[in-house]
Amino acid sequence: MGFAGAMALAMAVDAVLGWPSWLFARIGHPVTWLGRLIGAVDTGWNRAADRPARRRAAGVAGALLVIALSVALGWMLQSLLASGWIQIVLVGVLAWPLVALRSLHDHVVAVARPLQAGDIAAAREAVSRIVGRDPAVLDEAGIARAAIESLAENASDGIVAPVFWGALFGLPGILAYKAINTLDSMIGHRNERHEAFGWAAARIDDVANFIPARLTGFLFVLLAPQRSEALSCMTRDARRHRSPNAGWPEAAMAGALGVRLSGPRIYHGSVTNEPWLNETARDPHPADIVAGLKVYRRAMLLLAGLLAILAFA
């Protein structure tokens, strides 16, 4: 945990500044840079004429290439920095864009505000930016459920996981994780084009998120208004989720708020019959998004505090 202080600093900078829109307009964002690299690999190596086994092998090679380049870049940058606290500060500043703490909060708030005001159309538009399900068919409860699920899952993928790997290995760790997560989000899909080519990306992402997802769930449990219910729901229902990792923070949040999450949803006109998390609880209301954001803020503050304690221990 030699870089715990750097990750605490990255969280603090992102909480205050986020990633400014003027900066994004000028240089984009590290994740968009990764996205262009992954897109080029997908275009060049994922050939529809190849047999599935060959496409899977190409996907393995492509994923390892992207991850290796990310690790190499992180190692090179980190090796150029002075040692001691100067290095910790500079690593924290360089890691700042890779921690999506402020962005996640603001995107979920953008759903909560119009939904509380009764503006379903605006809430659907806002939620479509953070989930892949069809927003047009979502009612108030469906929008609230989607926002809370996205908050819980992305707290793990967008903050806890990159900070975890960054605290262990510094810039190589956090850059490797962002490469893995971006690979999964772009090519780790079970569709005709990526079933074989994206196999490795999805499996590597499952491994990289195994510990952070469970850590996120326990952070939510500790800061939940209903701790025993959150713990009970997480330990009972997390494994029912289609993902081996996302169920942990989502089930913990469902129990913390006393609502049911997941369940059937519609993607591109097709119904996906997912099991419920906290099935016997009520459907979420707009106020539950606000309550979920409070749990999220407290959990992230606790995480930053723990990192700071590790840095000074």
C-alpha positions in Angstrom: 0.0 0.0 0.0 2.9 2.3 -0.7 0.8 4.6 -2.9 -2.3 4.8 -0.6 -1.6 8.5 0.0 -1.4 9.2 -3.7 -4.8 7.5 -4.2 -6.3 9.5 -1.3 -5.0 12.7 -3.0 -6.4 11.6 -6.4 -9.9 11.1 -4.7 -9.7 14.5 -3.1 -8.7 16.4 -6.2 -11.4 14.6 -8.2 -14.1 15.3 -5.6 -13.3 19.0 -5.8 -12.6 19.5 -9.5 -14.0 16.5 -11.4 -12.7 16.5 -15.0 -13.4 20.1 -16.2 -15.4 20.3 -19.4 -13.0 22.8 -20.9 -10.1 20.4 -20.3 -12.1 17.6 -21.9 -12.9 19.8 -24.9 -9.2 20.5 -25.4 -7.5 17.1 -24.8 -10.3 14.6 -24.2 -9.8 12.1 -21.3 -7.4 9.2 -20.7 -10.3 6.8 -21.0 -11.2 8.2 -24.4 -7.6 7.7 -25.4 -7.7 4.1 -24.3 -11.0 3.8 -26.2 -9.4 4.8 -29.4 -6.6 2.2 -29.0 -9.1 -0.5 -28.2 -11.3 0.5 -31.1 -8.3 0.2 -33.4 -7.4 -3.3 -32.1 -11.1 -4.3 -32.4 -11.3 -3.1 -36.0 -8.0 -4.5 -37.1 -7.9 -7.9 -35.3 -11.6 -8.9 -34.9 -12.3 -10.3 -38.3 -15.8 -11.8 -39.0 -14.3 -14.2 -41.5 -12.1 -15.9 -38.9 -13.2 -19.0 -36.9 -14.3 -18.4 -33.3 -11.1 -20.0 -31.9 -9.0 -17.7 -34.0 -11.0 -14.6 -32.9 -10.7 -15.7 -29.3 -7.0 -16.0 -29.6 -6.8 -12.5 -31.3 -8.9 -11.1 -28.4 -6.6 -12.6 -25.8 -3.6 -11.0 -27.7 -5.3 -7.7 -28.1 -6.4 -7.4 -24.5 -2.9 -8.3 -23.3 -1.4 -5.8 -25.6 -3.5 -2.9 -24.4 -2.9 -3.8 -20.8 0.8 -4.2 -21.3 1.1 -0.8 -23.0 -0.9 0.8 -20.1 1.4 -0.8 -17.5 4.5 0.3 -19.5 3.3 3.8 -19.7 2.5 3.9 -16.0 5.9 2.4 -15.1 7.7 4.9 -17.3 5.9 7.9 -15.9 6.4 6.7 -12.3 10.1 6.0 -12.8 10.7 9.5 -14.0 9.3 11.0 -10.8 11.4 11.9 -7.7 11.1 9.6 -4.7 9.4 10.3 -1.4 6.4 12.6 -0.8 7.1 14.4 -4.1 6.5 11.2 -6.0 3.3 10.5 -3.9 1.9 13.9 -4.7 2.7 13.7 -8.4 1.3 10.1 -8.7 -1.9 11.4 -7.0 -2.2 14.2 -9.5 -1.6 11.9 -12.5 -4.0 9.4 -11.1 -6.8 12.0 -10.6 -8.4 11.6 -14.1 -8.7 7.9 -13.6 -10.9 8.2 -10.5 -14.6 9.0 -11.5 -15.8 10.0 -8.1 -17.3 13.4 -9.0 -18.5 12.3 -12.4 -20.5 9.4 -11.0 -22.1 11.6 -8.3 -23.1 14.3 -10.8 -24.6 11.9 -13.3 -26.8 10.3 -10.7 -27.8 13.7 -9.3 -28.8 14.6 -12.8 -31.3 11.8 -12.7 -32.6 12.4 -9.2 -33.4 16.1 -9.6 -35.9 15.9 -12.5 -37.4 12.7 -11.2 -38.1 14.4 -7.8 -39.7 17.3 -9.8 -41.9 14.9 -11.7 -40.2 15.4 -15.0 -40.1 11.8 -16.3 -38.9 12.8 -19.8 -35.9 14.6 -18.4 -35.1 11.8 -15.9 -35.2 9.3 -18.7 -32.9 11.3 -20.8 -30.5 11.6 -17.9 -30.6 7.9 -16.9 -29.9 6.9 -20.6 -26.4 8.4 -20.1 -25.5 5.9 -17.4 -27.3 2.7 -18.2 -27.8 0.6 -21.4 -31.5 -0.4 -20.9 -34.2 1.2 -22.9 -35.2 4.4 -21.1 -38.5 4.9 -22.9 -40.1 2.0 -21.1 -39.0 3.0 -17.6 -41.5 4.3 -15.1 -40.6 6.3 -12.0 -39.5 3.2 -10.1 -37.6 1.8 -13.1 -35.7 5.1 -13.5 -34.9 5.2 -9.7 -33.8 1.5 -9.8 -31.5 2.1 -12.8 -29.9 5.1 -11.2 -29.3 3.3 -7.9 -27.9 0.2 -9.6 -25.5 2.3 -11.7 -24.4 4.2 -8.6 -23.6 1.0 -6.7 -21.9 -0.8 -9.5 -19.9 2.1 -10.8 -18.8 3.0 -7.2 -16.8 -0.2 -7.5 -15.7 0.0 -11.1 -15.1 3.7 -11.2 -13.6 4.5 -7.8 -12.9 1.6 -5.5 -11.2 -0.7 -8.0 -8.9 1.8 -9.6 -8.0 3.2 -6.2 -7.4 -0.3 -4.9 -5.0 -1.3 -7.7 -3.4 2.2 -7.6 -2.7 1.9 -3.9 -1.0 -1.4 -4.5 1.1 -0.6 -7.6 0.8 3.2 -8.3 0.4 4.4 -11.8 1.0 1.0 -13.5 -1.7 -0.5 -11.3 -4.4 2.1 -11.9 -3.6 2.4 -15.6 -3.7 -1.4 -16.0 -7.1 -1.5 -14.2 -8.6 1.3 -16.4 -7.4 -0.5 -19.5 -9.0 -3.7 -18.3 -12.3 -2.0 -17.4 -12.4 -0.1 -20.7 -11.7 -3.3 -22.6 -14.6 -5.0 -20.9 -17.0 -2.1 -21.5 -16.1 -1.9 -25.2 -15.6 -5.5 -26.3 -16.6 -7.7 -23.3 -20.1 -8.3 -24.6 -22.0 -11.5 -25.4 -23.0 -10.6 -28.9 -22.2 -12.0 -32.3 -19.2 -9.7 -32.9 -17.6 -9.9 -29.4 -18.6 -13.3 -28.0 -15.3 -14.8 -29.0 -13.1 -11.7 -29.4 -14.2 -10.2 -26.1 -14.0 -13.4 -24.0 -10.6 -12.5 -22.5 -11.5 -8.9 -21.8 -14.6 -10.0 -19.8 -12.7 -12.7 -17.8 -9.8 -10.4 -16.9 -12.3 -7.8 -15.8 -14.0 -10.3 -13.5 -10.7 -11.1 -11.9 -9.6 -7.5 -11.5 -12.9 -6.6 -9.8 -13.2 -9.6 -7.5 -11.8 -7.9 -4.4 -12.9 -4.3 -5.1 -16.5 -5.3 -5.6 -16.7 -7.0 -2.3 -14.8 -4.2 -0.6 -17.4 -1.7 -2.0 -20.2 -3.8 -0.7 -18.8 -3.9 2.8 -18.2 -0.1 2.7 -21.9 0.4 1.9 -22.8 -2.0 4.7 -20.7 0.0 7.2 -22.3 3.3 6.2 -25.9 2.0 5.6 -28.8 3.4 7.6 -29.9 -0.2 8.0 -26.6 -2.1 8.5 -28.0 -5.5 9.4 -30.4 -5.5 6.5 -27.6 -4.4 4.1 -25.3 -7.2 5.3 -28.0 -9.8 5.2 -29.1 -8.8 1.7 -25.5 -8.7 0.4 -24.5 -12.1 1.7 -27.9 -13.6 0.6 -28.4 -12.1 -2.8 -25.1 -11.0 -4.2 -24.5 -14.4 -6.0 -27.9 -14.2 -7.7 -26.7 -11.4 -9.9 -25.7 -12.2 -13.5 -22.3 -10.6 -12.8 -19.9 -12.4 -10.4 -19.0 -9.0 -8.9 -21.7 -6.3 -9.5 -24.1 -8.2 -7.2 -22.1 -7.3 -4.1 -22.3 -3.5 -4.1 -25.8 -3.6 -5.7 -27.2 -6.1 -3.1 -25.6 -4.1 -0.3 -27.2 -0.9 -1.5 -30.6 -2.6 -1.9 -30.5 -3.7 1.7 -29.1 -0.4 2.9 -32.1 1.5 1.3 -34.7 -1.2 1.9 -35.6 -1.5 -1.8 -35.5 -4.1 -4.5 -33.1 -3.8 -7.4 -32.2 -5.7 -10.6 -35.1 -7.8 -11.9 -36.4 -7.9 -15.5 -35.4 -5.2 -17.8 -35.5 -4.4 -21.5 -32.4 -4.0 -23.7 -32.8 -3.1 -27.4 -36.4 -4.4 -27.4 -35.7 -7.7 -25.7 -36.7 -8.6 -22.1 -33.9 -9.9 -19.9 -35.2 -11.8 -16.9 -32.7 -11.0 -14.2 -33.4 -12.2 -10.7 -34.4 -9.6 -8.0 -32.0 -8.4 -5.3 -34.0 -8.0 -2.0 -37.0 -9.3 -3.8 -39.6 -8.8 -1.1 -38.8 -5.1 -0.5 -40.6 -2.2 -2.1 -39.8 -0.5 -5.4 -37.5 2.5 -5.1 -38.7 6.1 -5.0 -36.9 9.2 -6.2 -36.0 10.0 -2.6 -34.1 6.7 -2.5 -31.6 7.9 -5.1 -30.8 10.8 -2.7 -30.4 8.4 0.2 -28.2 6.2 -2.0 -26.0 9.2 -2.8 -25.6 9.9 0.9 -24.4 6.3 1.5 -22.1 6.7 -1.5 -20.6 9.9 -0.3 -20.0 8.5 3.2 -18.5 5.3 1.8 -16.1 7.2 -0.4 -15.1 9.5 2.4 -14.4 6.5 4.6 -12.3 4.9 1.8 -10.2 8.1 1.4 -9.8 8.2 5.2 -8.6 4.6 5.3 -6.1 5.3 2.5 -4.8 8.4 4.4 -4.4 6.3 7.5 -2.4 3.7 5.6 -0.2 6.4 4.1 0.8 7.7 7.5 0.9 4.4 9.3 
